[in-house]
Amino acid sequence: MRKIYLVRHARPDTGPDGRLVCLGRTDVPLSGEGIMQARQLAAFFKDKKPAAVYTSTLLRCKQTAEILVEGLRHTQPAVRPVEDFCEVDSGLWDGMEFERIREEYPEEYEARSKAPGRFVIPGGESLEMAGERFMSAFMRMNHRGNPDIPFDDPALFPPEGDILIVAHSGVLQAFLCLLTGKDIDSFWDYYLPYASVTVLTQDKPGEMPSLESFGVIP
């Protein structure tokens, strides 16, 4: 049996006032607080021995993953970026403050409030679509060697050993809904704080994992 650790990145730098932003694909680094969070999280992982580490291609995830790997005592696997582990594509809303979105897109904002998981952001995707993207990549990587599920990226899950994935709250919450059969509009039931750890357990490589715990800050 192995564990698959899903980590939400540490706090990003969204400005000095802590404004609420639809961050999406806007590529920002960790804040000073976020760097401290990642270092604290590294203490939790220091004695673990992940066989592989994967991350979203966005900087806030890559920085978190790099800090975690630097803190490992026994092994330092390469950090492998995976495009399909990126956050929800927020389209025209990307990088906008939520208050501005509410003012400039009142009808769409109202529609989103009624079906938050299924609403497709103008020019972007829905949370459900992002979860399906994440799930598809996860399945292809998980079923290594299965010719019916091709995956042209060499970053396949190793046949043995624990796995560490650093990604974003939205796409991880959507993935957990799909994994457990929860309605996508209830994704907030899987609330994931910054620098939190969600643990999946997998009896055999290739099998679908089960949820052990979610959103834990070690």
C-alpha positions in Angstrom: 0.0 0.0 0.0 1.2 3.5 -0.7 0.1 7.0 0.2 -0.5 9.8 -2.3 -0.1 13.2 -0.7 -2.1 16.1 -2.3 -0.7 19.4 -1.1 -2.2 22.8 -1.6 0.5 25.4 -2.2 1.4 27.9 0.5 0.0 31.4 0.5 0.8 33.4 -2.7 1.7 37.0 -3.0 -1.5 38.8 -4.0 -0.4 42.2 -2.7 0.0 43.9 0.7 -3.7 44.4 1.4 -4.6 40.7 1.2 -7.4 41.4 -1.3 -9.6 38.6 -2.5 -8.6 37.8 -6.1 -9.7 35.2 -8.6 -6.1 34.1 -9.0 -6.6 31.3 -11.5 -3.6 31.1 -13.9 -2.1 34.4 -12.8 1.5 33.4 -12.0 2.6 34.9 -8.7 5.3 33.7 -6.3 4.8 32.8 -2.7 4.5 35.6 -0.2 6.9 35.8 2.8 4.2 34.2 4.9 3.8 31.5 2.3 7.5 30.7 2.4 7.3 30.2 6.1 4.2 28.0 5.7 6.1 25.8 3.2 9.1 25.5 5.5 6.8 24.5 8.3 5.2 21.9 6.0 8.6 20.7 5.1 9.1 19.6 8.7 6.1 17.3 8.3 7.6 15.7 5.2 11.3 15.6 6.2 11.4 11.9 7.2 9.1 10.7 4.5 10.5 9.1 1.3 8.3 10.0 -1.7 9.3 8.1 -4.8 8.2 11.0 -7.0 7.1 14.7 -6.7 4.7 16.4 -9.2 3.5 19.9 -9.3 1.4 22.4 -11.2 3.5 24.4 -13.6 2.6 27.7 -11.8 5.2 29.3 -9.6 3.4 29.2 -6.3 3.2 25.4 -6.6 6.7 24.9 -7.9 8.2 27.0 -5.1 6.2 25.0 -2.5 7.3 21.7 -4.0 11.0 22.8 -4.1 10.9 23.8 -0.4 9.4 20.5 0.5 12.0 18.5 -1.5 14.9 20.5 -0.1 13.7 19.5 3.4 13.7 15.7 2.8 16.3 13.8 4.7 16.5 10.6 2.9 15.7 11.3 -0.8 15.4 14.3 -3.1 13.4 13.3 -6.2 13.1 15.7 -9.1 10.1 18.1 -9.1 8.1 17.3 -12.3 5.7 20.0 -13.5 2.4 18.7 -15.0 0.3 21.2 -17.0 -3.0 19.4 -16.2 -2.4 19.9 -12.5 -2.8 23.7 -12.9 -5.6 25.7 -11.3 -9.0 26.4 -12.9 -8.7 28.5 -16.0 -10.4 31.7 -14.9 -10.5 33.2 -18.4 -11.7 36.8 -18.4 -11.8 36.9 -14.7 -8.2 35.8 -14.2 -6.4 38.1 -11.7 -9.5 40.2 -11.0 -10.7 41.1 -7.6 -14.0 39.4 -6.8 -15.7 42.7 -6.0 -14.8 44.0 -9.5 -16.1 40.7 -11.0 -19.4 41.1 -9.2 -19.7 44.7 -10.5 -18.7 44.1 -14.2 -20.3 40.6 -14.6 -23.4 40.7 -12.4 -25.5 38.1 -14.3 -22.6 35.7 -14.6 -21.7 36.2 -11.0 -25.2 35.4 -10.0 -25.2 32.3 -12.2 -22.0 31.2 -10.5 -23.5 31.5 -7.1 -26.3 29.1 -8.1 -24.0 26.4 -9.6 -20.5 27.2 -8.4 -19.0 23.9 -9.6 -20.6 23.7 -13.0 -20.5 27.4 -14.0 -18.1 28.0 -16.9 -16.2 31.2 -16.4 -16.3 33.4 -19.5 -13.3 32.5 -21.6 -12.2 29.8 -19.2 -13.5 26.6 -17.7 -15.7 25.3 -14.8 -14.5 23.8 -11.6 -15.9 20.5 -12.9 -14.0 20.7 -16.1 -10.8 21.4 -14.2 -11.4 18.4 -12.0 -12.0 16.2 -15.0 -8.7 17.5 -16.5 -6.8 16.7 -13.2 -8.5 13.3 -13.0 -7.6 12.4 -16.6 -3.9 13.1 -16.0 -4.0 11.3 -12.7 -5.6 8.2 -14.3 -3.1 8.2 -17.2 -0.2 8.5 -14.8 -1.6 5.9 -12.4 -2.3 3.3 -15.1 1.3 3.1 -16.3 1.9 0.5 -18.9 -1.7 0.2 -19.9 -1.8 0.7 -23.8 -5.4 1.8 -23.7 -4.5 4.9 -21.6 -1.6 6.5 -23.4 0.4 9.1 -21.6 3.3 10.7 -23.5 4.9 12.5 -20.5 7.7 10.5 -18.9 6.5 11.7 -15.5 4.6 8.5 -14.8 3.9 7.3 -11.3 6.7 4.8 -10.2 5.4 1.3 -9.6 6.2 1.6 -5.9 6.6 4.3 -3.3 4.6 7.2 -2.1 3.6 10.1 -4.3 3.6 13.8 -3.6 1.5 16.3 -5.7 1.5 20.0 -5.1 -1.5 21.8 -6.8 -4.3 24.3 -6.2 -7.4 24.3 -4.0 -10.0 24.6 -6.8 -8.7 21.7 -9.0 -7.9 19.6 -5.9 -11.4 20.1 -4.5 -13.0 19.2 -7.8 -10.8 16.1 -8.1 -11.8 15.0 -4.6 -15.5 15.4 -5.5 -15.0 13.2 -8.6 -13.0 10.6 -6.6 -15.6 10.3 -3.9 -18.8 10.8 -5.9 -19.7 14.1 -4.2 -21.8 16.6 -6.1 -19.4 19.1 -7.7 -21.5 22.1 -6.4 -20.6 20.9 -2.9 -16.9 21.2 -3.4 -16.5 23.5 -0.4 -17.1 20.5 1.8 -13.5 19.7 0.9 -12.1 23.0 2.1 -8.3 23.0 1.7 -6.3 25.7 3.6 -3.0 26.9 2.3 -0.1 24.5 2.9 -2.5 21.7 3.9 -2.2 18.0 3.2 -4.8 15.6 1.9 -3.9 11.9 2.0 -5.1 9.2 -0.4 -4.2 5.5 0.1 -3.7 3.0 -2.7 -3.6 -0.7 -2.1 -1.9 -1.5 -5.5 -0.5 0.6 -8.3 -3.1 1.3 -11.0 -6.0 1.0 -8.6 -8.1 4.0 -7.7 -7.1 5.4 -4.3 -9.4 6.0 -1.4 -9.6 9.2 0.7 -7.9 9.0 4.1 -8.0 12.6 5.2 -8.3 16.1 3.7 -7.2 19.6 4.4 -5.0 18.9 7.4 -2.4 21.5 8.4 0.3 19.4 10.1 
